[in-house]
């Protein structure tokens, strides 16, 4: 169970990093360029319906962000994020500290896919993102350049999660979490994040789709 919690936590951090990337380069990149950078870093096709960032304030909003699995994972949807809204503390940002005053995340769907070789898309994308890159850098390097100091207010909505096993279809399942605008305050540590993810896991009835084709929530 800890493994899936760590993966989901890293996934959220990657989304935050991409949003920071948009803010840092807001004057020099367009949506198409952002999509190209995400493709180059993840190997996945991506579509961003809309993004906007504050001119005089560190605010970033992404709408209708969709990531699609690569061919080896069936080309199915991976993430469906109707909204990711972040507001940062400008003084902390100037000191290379990532202090989020408000984060609103609407995760409509997360699909965990296990390919015929027994590998999962979650592990694959995280390995690519965390791998060393060229001089261009990317979300992974950006996170290393900033010290995360916490989220004051997190407004979280989670729709559903699916597990798709391309080798053993009988393992496929879907879990509806149906968490709506749940407010969490002062999320500053891994323990805080794990507490949130554990609550989501409980809402799913301990049946969130986990890598490996089985429910590792019990005794994991």
N, C-alpha and C positions, 0 to 999 in steps of 0.2 A: 504494500500500500504506500509506503514511503517513496518508492520509485516513481509512481504516477504523480504523487504530490510534487516531487521535485521537478518532474518534466512540465507539469502545468504551471508551476511557479516560474520556471525559466521561460516558458512560452509567453507569459504575461510580461516579463521583463523585456523580451524581444519586441513585443508590441510597443512598449513604452520607448524603447530605443529607437524604433522606426519613427515614432512621433517626434522624439527629440531631433532626429535627423531632419525631419521636415521643417522644424522650427529654426534650427541652426542655418539651414540652407534655403530658407523661405524666399529669399530675394533672387536666387539664381537657378532654381529648378522648378520645372513644371510637373504636373501630375504624370505625364507620360514618362518623364525621366525618373521619377520616383518608382514607378512600376518597373521600369527596366532595371533599376538597382536592386529592387527586391527579387526580381527574377534571377539576376546574376548571383545574388547571395544565397538564395534558397534552392534554385533549380526548379521552382514551381511557377506556374502561370498565376498571374495576379490581376485583379481588377479593383480599382478604387473608384467608387461612384463620385465622391466629392471630398476634397480636403480644403481646410482653411486654417490660417494662423493669424494671430493678432499682430498688428503692425507695431503697436507701442507696448504690448503686453505679451508675456510668454504663454499663449493659449494656442492649443492645437486641437483640431477636430477632424477626424476621419469618419466618413459615412460610407456604408455599403462596401466594406473591405472584404474581398473574397479571395482565398488562396485555394489552388487546385493541386491535387497530388500529381506526381510525375507518372509516366506510363507504367513503370514497374509496380506502382501501387494503384493501378486501374484508372488513373486520370479522374477519379471522383473528387468531389469537393473535400477540402481539408478543414478550412475555417470559414465561417460566415459571421462577420462582425458588422451588424447594422450601424453601430456607433462606438467610437472610442474618442472620448473628450478628456483632455488633460489641461490643467491649469497649474503652472509652476510658480514658485517663489522666485522673483527676478533677482533679488539680492543673493540668494543661495546659488542660483544658476551662474551668476558672475564669479562666484568662488568655486565653480566646478562641483557644486553639490546639487544633487537631484532631489529637491524637496517638492513633492506634488501636493498642492493644497486641495485639489479636487480631481478625482478620477472617476469618470462615468464610463463603464464598460458594459456593452450589451453583446454577449456572446450567444448568438442564436443557435449555432451548431458547431460541434467539434467531432470530426470523424477520425478515429484511430484505425489504421489499416495495416494488416499483417500480410506481407506478400508471400509468394510460394516458397521463397527461400527462408522464411521465418523471421524476416526483419520487419520492423515497424516504421511507419512514416515519421512518427514522433522522434525516434532516435536518429533517423536519417537527417531530418531538417536541423536538429540541434547540433549534430556533428558538423554539418556544412556551415552553420552560422558561427560556431565557435572555432572553426579552423582558421589558421593564419591566412591573411589575404595580402594582396598587393598594396602598393603605396596609397591606393584609393581609400582603403579602410572600409568601415561599414558599421552596422549596429553593434557587433561584438566589441570592436575597438572603442566605439563611442561609449559603451557602458563602462569600460575600463578607465576612460578619461573622466568620468563623473562618479562621485561618491553618493550612493543612494542613502538618503536620510529619512525617508518615510513618506507615507500618504496620510494626510490629515483626514480626508473624507473619501471613502470609496463607495460609490453607488453601483451595485453589481446586479446585472440581470443575466441569467443563464437559462437557455432553452432546453436543448437536448444534446446528448452525446450518443454516437454510434460506434460499434465495433464491427469491422468488416474483415473477415478472414478469407483471403482469396484461395487458400488451399483447402480449408474445411468450412464450407458454407454453414454447416450446422452450428458453428460457434458464433455466427452473426447475431447481433442483438442491438436494440435501441433502448435508451433510457431517457425519459423526460424528467428533467429536474424542475422546470417551471418555477425558477426563483425570479421574483419580480422586484426590482428597485430596492434590494436589501442594502441597508446602510451599515458600513463598518467604519470605525474611527480609529485614528492613530495606528495605522498598520506600518510598523517600523522594522520588524524582525522576521526571520524565517519562521519563528514560532507563531507569530501573528498570522502569517500567510497560510501556514499549515492548518491553523485553527479554522480559517475560513474554508479551505479546501475540504477539511474533515467534515464541516457542517454540510457542505454540498454533497459529499459522499453519503452522509447519513440521509439526506433528503432523497437521494436516489435509491434508498433502501439497501445500501451497501452493494449496489450492482452496477457501478460505473464500468464502462468498457475499458479493460486494462490490456496492455500489451501482453502477448503470450497466449491469447486465446482462452484465458480462464480468469475467474474472479479471484484476484489476489488480496482482496480486502480482508479476508479472514485469516488471521495469523500471519499477515504479510509484514 
